[in-house]
Amino acid sequence: MADRALEEPLWLRVLLIVLAVGLMAALVLLPLAVVMVEALAQGVQAWWAAVDEPDTRAAIWLTLTVAAIAVPLNAVFGLATAWAVTKFEFRGKRLLLALIDLPFAISPVVSGLVLVLLFGAHGWFGAWLQAHDIPILFATPGIVLATVFVTFPFVARELIPLMQAQGRDEEEAAASLGAGGFRLFWRVTLPNIQWALLYGVLLCNARAMGEFGAVSVVSGHIRGLTNTLPLQVEILHGEFQFQAAFAVASLLTLLALVTLVAKAWLEHRHGDALAAGARH
């Protein structure tokens, strides 16, 4: 009787499902469909011509390069941060947890402006960098720094709840049997967190490839050199090359779809491990 009393009326459940599906279709599926339709509106050859254009190829290469650098760095940083937070007690732990969420709390444009303040020509380190001919802004290093900053929380925030839920019993037992730190990590800790780590890396990679705000501030929008795919879409659209803009945007759409498929597969195959961390 109590369970029946807690059940929502059928009409309410149907209404909520219809609203959820309708909003998803209007806000997610419809825009994705429009991008793909417009990208192929003039045929596959026109789509390929836009994608194979030199500036677009350079943007693709830069996007992949930045992701290839930023994602492994954040995997290492996130793993180290999660280890420190969950395995040790120290002063400033709450502050560290707050700083992990900082990129979620501030606008990516602000983070880009901070990098300009630090490494710009009139910034704190700008004169020294110019004197030693070390390019940061308007070059790949600045784009990597901006991407690392905005994507830092994804790996750490996937690992911390799971590692807190698992506790330290297995590590302490392995240590008592003589396992060293390196062996303990590879044989005990990593197998327990590998799917959460992969999940965090997947989300981090998706955000890294699609980041716009911070990268826009530090890149300088130099064609063929510092334009990533999102910046290339903006430039093409601003020049009224709409078909080319949609063609390039379709690449980001395809990357997003691949990410969603991989995410769904992980949740299906290893949902229990991922949910354990989410519950905590």
C-alpha positions in Angstrom: 0.0 0.0 0.0 2.8 2.4 0.9 4.5 1.7 -2.5 1.3 2.4 -4.3 0.8 5.6 -2.4 4.2 6.8 -3.6 3.6 6.0 -7.2 2.8 9.0 -9.5 -0.4 8.9 -11.5 -0.1 7.5 -15.0 -0.9 10.8 -16.6 1.9 12.5 -14.7 4.5 9.9 -15.7 3.4 10.1 -19.3 3.6 13.9 -19.2 7.1 14.0 -17.7 8.4 11.4 -20.2 6.9 13.4 -23.1 8.4 16.7 -21.8 11.8 15.1 -21.3 11.9 13.5 -24.7 10.5 16.7 -26.3 13.1 18.9 -24.7 15.9 16.4 -25.6 14.7 16.4 -29.2 14.4 20.2 -29.5 17.6 21.1 -27.7 19.9 18.3 -28.7 18.7 16.1 -31.6 17.3 18.8 -33.8 20.4 21.0 -33.8 22.6 18.0 -34.5 20.3 17.0 -37.4 20.4 20.5 -38.8 24.2 20.6 -38.7 24.5 17.3 -40.6 21.8 18.2 -43.1 23.3 21.6 -43.8 26.8 20.2 -44.0 25.7 17.8 -46.8 23.2 20.1 -48.5 25.5 20.6 -51.5 26.7 17.0 -51.7 29.5 15.0 -50.3 32.0 16.5 -52.7 31.3 20.0 -51.4 31.5 18.7 -47.8 34.9 17.1 -48.5 36.2 20.2 -50.3 35.4 22.3 -47.2 37.0 19.7 -44.9 40.1 19.3 -47.1 40.8 23.0 -47.2 44.3 23.8 -45.9 43.2 26.0 -43.0 40.6 23.4 -41.9 43.2 20.6 -42.1 45.5 22.8 -39.9 42.7 23.3 -37.5 42.0 19.6 -37.3 45.7 18.8 -36.7 45.9 21.5 -34.0 42.8 20.3 -32.3 44.1 16.7 -32.2 47.5 17.9 -31.0 46.2 20.0 -28.2 43.9 17.2 -27.0 46.8 14.7 -27.3 48.8 16.9 -24.9 46.1 18.2 -22.5 44.2 15.0 -21.9 47.2 12.8 -20.7 48.3 15.7 -18.6 44.9 16.0 -16.9 44.8 12.2 -16.5 48.0 12.3 -14.6 47.1 15.5 -12.6 43.6 14.2 -11.9 44.9 10.8 -10.7 47.5 12.4 -8.5 45.0 14.8 -7.0 42.4 12.1 -6.4 45.1 10.0 -4.7 46.2 12.8 -2.5 42.6 13.7 -1.5 41.4 10.2 -0.8 44.5 8.6 0.7 46.0 11.3 2.9 44.8 13.8 5.5 46.5 17.2 5.3 45.8 20.9 5.9 44.2 22.7 3.0 42.4 19.6 1.8 39.1 21.5 1.6 40.8 24.3 -0.3 42.2 21.8 -2.8 38.8 20.3 -3.4 37.4 23.8 -4.0 40.2 24.7 -6.4 39.4 21.5 -8.4 36.0 22.9 -9.1 37.3 26.4 -10.0 37.2 25.8 -13.8 33.5 24.9 -13.4 32.8 28.1 -11.5 34.4 30.7 -13.7 33.9 31.6 -17.3 36.4 30.1 -19.8 36.9 33.6 -21.1 38.0 34.7 -17.7 40.6 31.9 -17.6 41.9 33.0 -21.0 42.2 36.6 -19.7 44.2 35.3 -16.7 46.6 33.7 -19.1 46.9 36.9 -21.0 47.6 38.7 -17.7 50.4 36.2 -16.9 52.0 35.6 -20.3 51.0 38.6 -22.4 53.4 41.2 -23.7 52.6 43.4 -20.7 51.9 40.5 -18.3 53.8 39.3 -15.3 56.1 37.0 -17.3 55.7 38.6 -20.7 59.0 40.6 -20.8 61.0 37.5 -19.7 59.3 35.3 -22.2 60.0 37.7 -25.0 63.6 38.1 -24.0 64.1 34.4 -24.2 62.0 34.0 -27.3 59.5 31.6 -25.7 56.1 31.9 -27.3 53.1 31.2 -25.1 50.2 33.3 -26.3 49.1 33.2 -29.9 50.9 29.8 -30.1 50.2 26.2 -29.3 51.5 26.3 -25.7 49.0 29.0 -24.7 46.2 26.9 -26.3 47.3 23.8 -24.4 47.5 25.8 -21.1 44.0 27.1 -21.6 42.6 23.7 -22.5 44.3 22.0 -19.5 42.8 24.6 -17.2 39.2 24.3 -18.3 39.3 20.5 -18.5 41.2 19.7 -15.3 38.2 18.8 -13.1 36.8 16.0 -15.3 39.2 13.2 -14.4 39.7 14.2 -10.8 35.9 14.5 -10.2 35.3 11.1 -11.6 38.0 9.4 -9.5 37.6 11.1 -6.1 34.1 9.8 -5.3 34.9 6.3 -6.4 38.2 6.2 -4.5 36.5 7.5 -1.4 33.8 4.8 -1.6 36.4 2.1 -2.0 38.5 3.2 1.0 42.0 2.2 1.7 41.6 -1.4 3.0 42.9 -3.1 -0.1 45.9 -0.9 -0.3 46.7 -1.3 3.3 46.4 -5.1 3.1 48.7 -5.1 0.0 51.2 -2.9 1.8 51.2 -5.2 4.8 52.1 -8.1 2.6 55.2 -6.2 1.3 53.9 -4.5 -1.9 55.8 -1.4 -2.8 54.1 1.8 -3.9 54.5 1.3 -7.6 53.4 -2.3 -7.5 50.5 -1.4 -5.2 49.3 1.2 -7.6 49.4 -1.1 -10.7 48.1 -4.3 -9.1 45.5 -2.9 -6.6 44.5 0.7 -7.1 44.5 1.0 -10.9 42.3 -2.1 -11.6 39.7 -0.7 -9.2 39.5 2.7 -10.9 40.4 2.0 -14.5 36.9 2.4 -15.9 36.2 5.6 -13.9 39.6 6.9 -15.1 38.7 6.0 -18.7 35.3 7.7 -18.3 36.9 10.9 -17.0 39.4 10.8 -19.8 36.6 10.5 -22.3 34.8 13.5 -21.0 38.0 15.5 -20.7 38.8 14.7 -24.4 35.3 15.8 -25.5 35.6 19.1 -23.7 39.2 19.7 -24.9 38.2 19.3 -28.6 35.2 21.5 -28.2 36.6 24.3 -26.0 36.0 27.7 -27.5 36.1 30.6 -24.9 39.5 30.3 -23.3 41.2 29.2 -26.5 39.6 32.1 -28.4 41.2 34.6 -26.0 44.8 33.1 -26.2 44.9 31.9 -29.8 45.0 35.2 -31.7 42.9 33.5 -34.5 45.8 33.1 -36.8 44.6 31.1 -39.8 46.5 27.9 -40.4 48.4 28.3 -37.1 46.3 28.8 -34.0 42.8 28.1 -35.1 41.2 25.0 -33.6 38.0 23.5 -35.1 35.6 25.6 -33.0 37.5 28.8 -34.0 37.5 27.7 -37.6 33.7 27.3 -37.5 33.4 30.8 -36.1 35.6 32.4 -38.8 33.9 30.6 -41.7 30.5 31.6 -40.3 31.6 35.2 -39.9 32.7 35.2 -43.5 29.3 34.0 -44.6 30.8 30.6 -45.8 27.8 28.8 -44.2 28.2 25.5 -46.0 31.9 25.3 -45.1 31.1 26.3 -41.5 28.5 23.5 -41.2 30.9 21.0 -42.8 33.6 21.8 -40.2 30.9 21.8 -37.5 29.9 18.3 -38.6 33.3 17.1 -37.7 32.8 18.3 -34.1 29.3 16.7 -34.2 30.8 13.4 -35.3 33.3 13.6 -32.4 30.5 14.3 -30.0 28.5 11.3 -31.3 31.6 9.0 -30.9 32.0 10.3 -27.4 28.3 9.6 -26.6 28.6 6.1 -28.0 31.7 5.4 -26.0 30.1 6.9 -22.9 27.0 4.8 -23.3 29.1 1.7 -23.8 31.1 2.3 -20.6 27.9 2.9 -18.6 26.4 -0.3 -20.0 29.4 -2.5 -19.4 30.7 -0.9 -16.2 27.7 1.0 -14.8 28.0 -0.4 -11.3 31.5 0.8 -10.8 30.7 4.3 -12.2 27.5 4.5 -10.2 29.3 3.6 -7.0 31.3 6.7 -7.3 28.4 8.9 -8.4 26.4 7.9 -5.3 29.1 9.1 -3.1 
